[in-house]
Amino acid sequence: MPNYQKMYAIAFNAISDALEELDNLNIGMAKDYLKKAQIQTEELYISQGEEEPGGSGNSEASAE
C-alpha cells in the first residue's frame, strides 16, 4: 500500500518552500521545488506499487 503520509509530507514541504520563493519573486526556484516534489512522490508511489504484485486481488481470492 502506498505511503500517503510520506507523499503528503513531501508535497506539503515543497509547497511551503515554493510559496516562500514566490514571496521573494523567485519563480524559477518555486517551480523547481514543485517539480522535484512531483517526481519524488511519483517515484515513491510507483516503487511502492511494485512491492505488492497483484495488489488486493490476491487477498480477495484467498478469502473465498
Buried (B, 14 or more C-beta within 10 A) or exposed (E): EBEEEBBEEBBEEBBEBBEEBBEEEBEEBBEBBBEBBEEBBEEBBEEBEEEEEEEEEEEEEEEE
